[in-house]
Amino acid sequence: MALPLPQGKNFIITHRKLSGDFEMPSMEVASDHYSIGFIIHGDRKVITPTISYVLHKGYVNTVAPFLYHRTIPASTDYYESYLIKFSPEMAADFTNAYGSKVLEAIFKHPPKHFSEEDEKKIFDLAAILLEMYDAHEATGLPEDPAVLFKYKNLLYTILSFISDRGIDDTEKSVVHTAALSEPIMEAVYYMEKNYRKPIKIEDVASVSGYSVSYFSRLFTSQLGRPFSEYLCITRLKHVQNLLLTTDMSVTDISLECGFSYPGNMTACFKKEFAMTPLQFRKQNAGRKKK
């Protein structure tokens, strides 16, 4: 279970910096709060029963109460973020003003990214909110209506900004055909953690506790792709990221992402994205992370 809000609090915000190998040991769910993560640095893979996706610097990730999820590294780089948690009661006035569908849309996946200008604005808002929160916490005084009003004012501005200016990143998201069962989520986790290595279906089936034939049928029915195809797509998502964020050669990227032969990676990449890796890098040159 995810850590609940501290007793007596409706809102917290923290600044986190985690090592590149940090991972949630199991699926977690929060029952008492919404959360919003602002990715300052690093890359994370998020697995939920209905969608899996990758977060990068500048992304904003939202998690609603009662959503099972697990995050693991998507690169070896350290991970830094602002993390806001707030109770449903804290969001009541926002829901009354904008309607429940607006809040639901904000917390519906895939994650959001922003134009360069908007990214700076929303991350600045989060930094101001953190500074305000830390200043009050340093006093040792409990939350009071005046303090909550200040938090709400900035929180609602952030929620509205996400709703109005956020851009869904469907490119790095994989929507599951059916809600994933826990054994299949464990299989997805295993593949994501070990994608750089040779992976056999027998190994992953044993992680799930199923025979190869049953696992293969169940995997395809829930994820909409055969095991080998899904593994290839998992690796290609990491290929895309390295093409955008490094100057590594296509050959080096191919080997780094678990492809034994660069020619196979290029063929798979072209089949999936209708362009070669070099064409993808050139077309998206303006999106390279600084």
N, C-alpha and C positions, 0 to 999 in steps of 0.2 A: 504494500500500500504506500502511495506517495505521502510524504510528510504533510500532515494537516496544518492549517493555520494555527499559530500559537493561541493558547486559550485567551479569550477576551478580545482578540483582534479580528477585524474585518478586512485588513489590508496589510500587505508587506511588499517591499521591493528590495532586492539584493543585487550585488555586483559579484558575479562568479567568474573564477578563472580556474579551469580544470586541465589536467594533463591530457595529452593527446590519446592516451590509452584508456581514459575513463569510460566506463560503460555501466548502464543500469543492469544489475545482475539478473533481473527478471521483469516480467510485465508488471506495470504499476497502474493504479487508478486512484484518482482523488475524488472524494465524495463531498467535500465541503467548499471547494473553490474552483474558480476559473484561473488559468495562468496564461501569461503572455511573455514570450521570450524574445529578446532583441539580440541578434547574433552580431557581436562586435568583431569576433575573429574565430577562424576555424570552420570545420565542416562536421556535420552530424547527420546520421541516418536515423529516421524515425519510422518505427513499424507499428501499425495499428491493425485491428481486425479488418478494416475496409480499405486502407490505402497505405502505401509505403512511399516515403519521399526523402529527399536530401536537402539539408539546410546549409547555406553558405553565409559569408559575411554580408551584412546588410539585409538579411531576411528577418521577418517577424513571424514567429510561430505561435499559434493559439491552441490551447487545449481546454476543452469544456469538461465540466464534472462528469464522472462516470465513464470516461473514455479510457479503455485499456491501451497502454502504449509502452514502448521501450525505445530508448535511444542508445546508439552505439557510435563509435568513431567512424567518420567517412574519410579521414585522412590522418596522418601522423602528427599534424600540427596541434598546438594547444587550443583549447576551446574557451572563449570568453563571452559572457553575455550579461545583460540585465534580465532579471526575472521578476515579474509582477505576479502576485497571487491576491485574489480578492473574492470575497464571499458573494453568493447570489443576492444577498440583501444589499450589498454595496452597489449592485448593478440595477436595483429596482427602479430608481428614478430614470435611469437611461432607458430601460425597457418601456416605462410608462410614456416617455417622451417620443421615442423613435419606433416603438413596437417590438415585439419579441422576435419577429422575422429578421430584423436588422441585426440583432445580437446573435441570432443563430447563424446568419451568413458570415459574420466576423469570425466565428469559431468553427466554421466549416472548412475542411481542408480541400485543396492543397494550401501550402503556406503562401505568404505574401512577400513580394519584393516591391521596390519603389524606384522611381527615377532618381538620379543622383541628387537632385535638389530636394526632393521629398524625403529621401532617406536621411539626409542631414537634419531636416526639420523634426522628423519623428524620433530620431535618436537623441536629439537635443532635448526634446520634451521629456523623454525617459530619464535623461541625466538630471534635469531640473527636479523631477519628481523624486529621484533617488537622494539628491542633496537635501531636499525638503524633509524627506522621511528620516534620513540619518540625523539631521539637526534636531528633530523632535525626539528621536530615540535617545539622543545624548542627554536630554534633560531628565530622563527616567520617569517622566509623567505618563499616565495612561492616555489612551485615545479619548478625545472629547469631541462634541459636535462641531466645534470650530475647526479642529484639526482634520476631521473626516471631510468636512466641506471643502477644505483646500485640496485634499487628496482626490476627492471626487471630481473637482473642477478640472484638474489636469488629466485624470484617468478618462473622463468622458471626452475630453479633447482628443486624446490618443485613440480611443475607440472610434470616434467619428472620423478621424484621419485615416485609420485603417479601412473603414467602410468606404470612404470617398476616393481614396488615392491608392489603395493597395492593389497590386497586380497579381493575380493567381499564377503560380508557376506550375503549369501542368506538364512541362517538358521533362522535369526530373521526378515526376510522380508516377506511381504505378497503382492504378485502381484495381482492386481485387474483384473478380467475377462474383464471388460469394464471400460472406464474412468468414474470415479465417478461423479455423479451430486452433486451439492452443498448440497441438503437435505441429501443425503446418506453420504457425508463427515461429516456433522453435527452429523449424527447418529453414525458414527465410533468414532468421537470425544467424544460423550456422553458415549459410551461404554467404551472407554479407560479411561476416567476420573472417571467413577463410577464402574469399574470392581470388586472392593473389596466388593461392596454392592449387594444385590439381585436386579436383573434387569429383568423386564418383557418386552416383545415385545410391549405391549400396551404403556408403558412409552416412549420407543424409537420412536415408530411410531408417537406419539404426538409431539415429538421434531421436527420431519421431516415435520409435518403438513399433514400426509397422514392417511387414514384408515389402520387398521391392515392388511387386506387382500392385499391391493395394495402395502403397504410398504413391506410386506413379499415377494411378487413377484419381486418388483423392487430391493430389497436388494440382493436376490439370483441371479438375472440376472447380476447385476453389480459386485458382489463380488465372485460369483462362489460357494458360500456355503450358506446354510440356516442360518437364524439368530442365532438359538441356537448353531449351530456348530461353527459359526464365534466367538461368545461370548466365547465358550469353548477354542478355539485356542488363543484368546486374553489373556485369563487367563493363559493358559499353557505357553505362551511366558514369562510371569512374573514369573511363577514357575521355568522355566529354569534359569532365571537370578538369582533368590534367591538360587537355588541349586548351582550355580557357584560362588556366591559372599558372601554367608553366611554359618554359621554352623547350621542354624535352622533345626529343625526336619521336616520330610515330613509332619507330621500332622499340625505343626504350619504354614508351608509354604502353605499348602492347604487352611487353614482357612484365612490366610492373603490375598490370591489371589481370594477369593470370592467363593470357593467351600464349600458347607455346610457339606459335608461328605468326609473325606480323601479317602475312598475307591473308590468313584466315580472319584476323581481326578486321582488316580493311574491307574484306568482302562482306562480313557480317554488318559492319558499320554502314556500308553503302546500301545494303538491303533494308536495314531498319530505318535509316534517316534520309535515304535518297541522295546522298552526297558522300564524298570521301572524307576521311578525317582532316586532311589539309584544307579542303573546301570549307568544312565546318569551322576550322580555326580562323580562316580568312574572313568568312562571312560574319563571325562573331567577335572580331578583333576588338571592337569597341567595348565589349563586356568583360574584358580581362580584368581580374581583381588587382587592385593596387597594393 
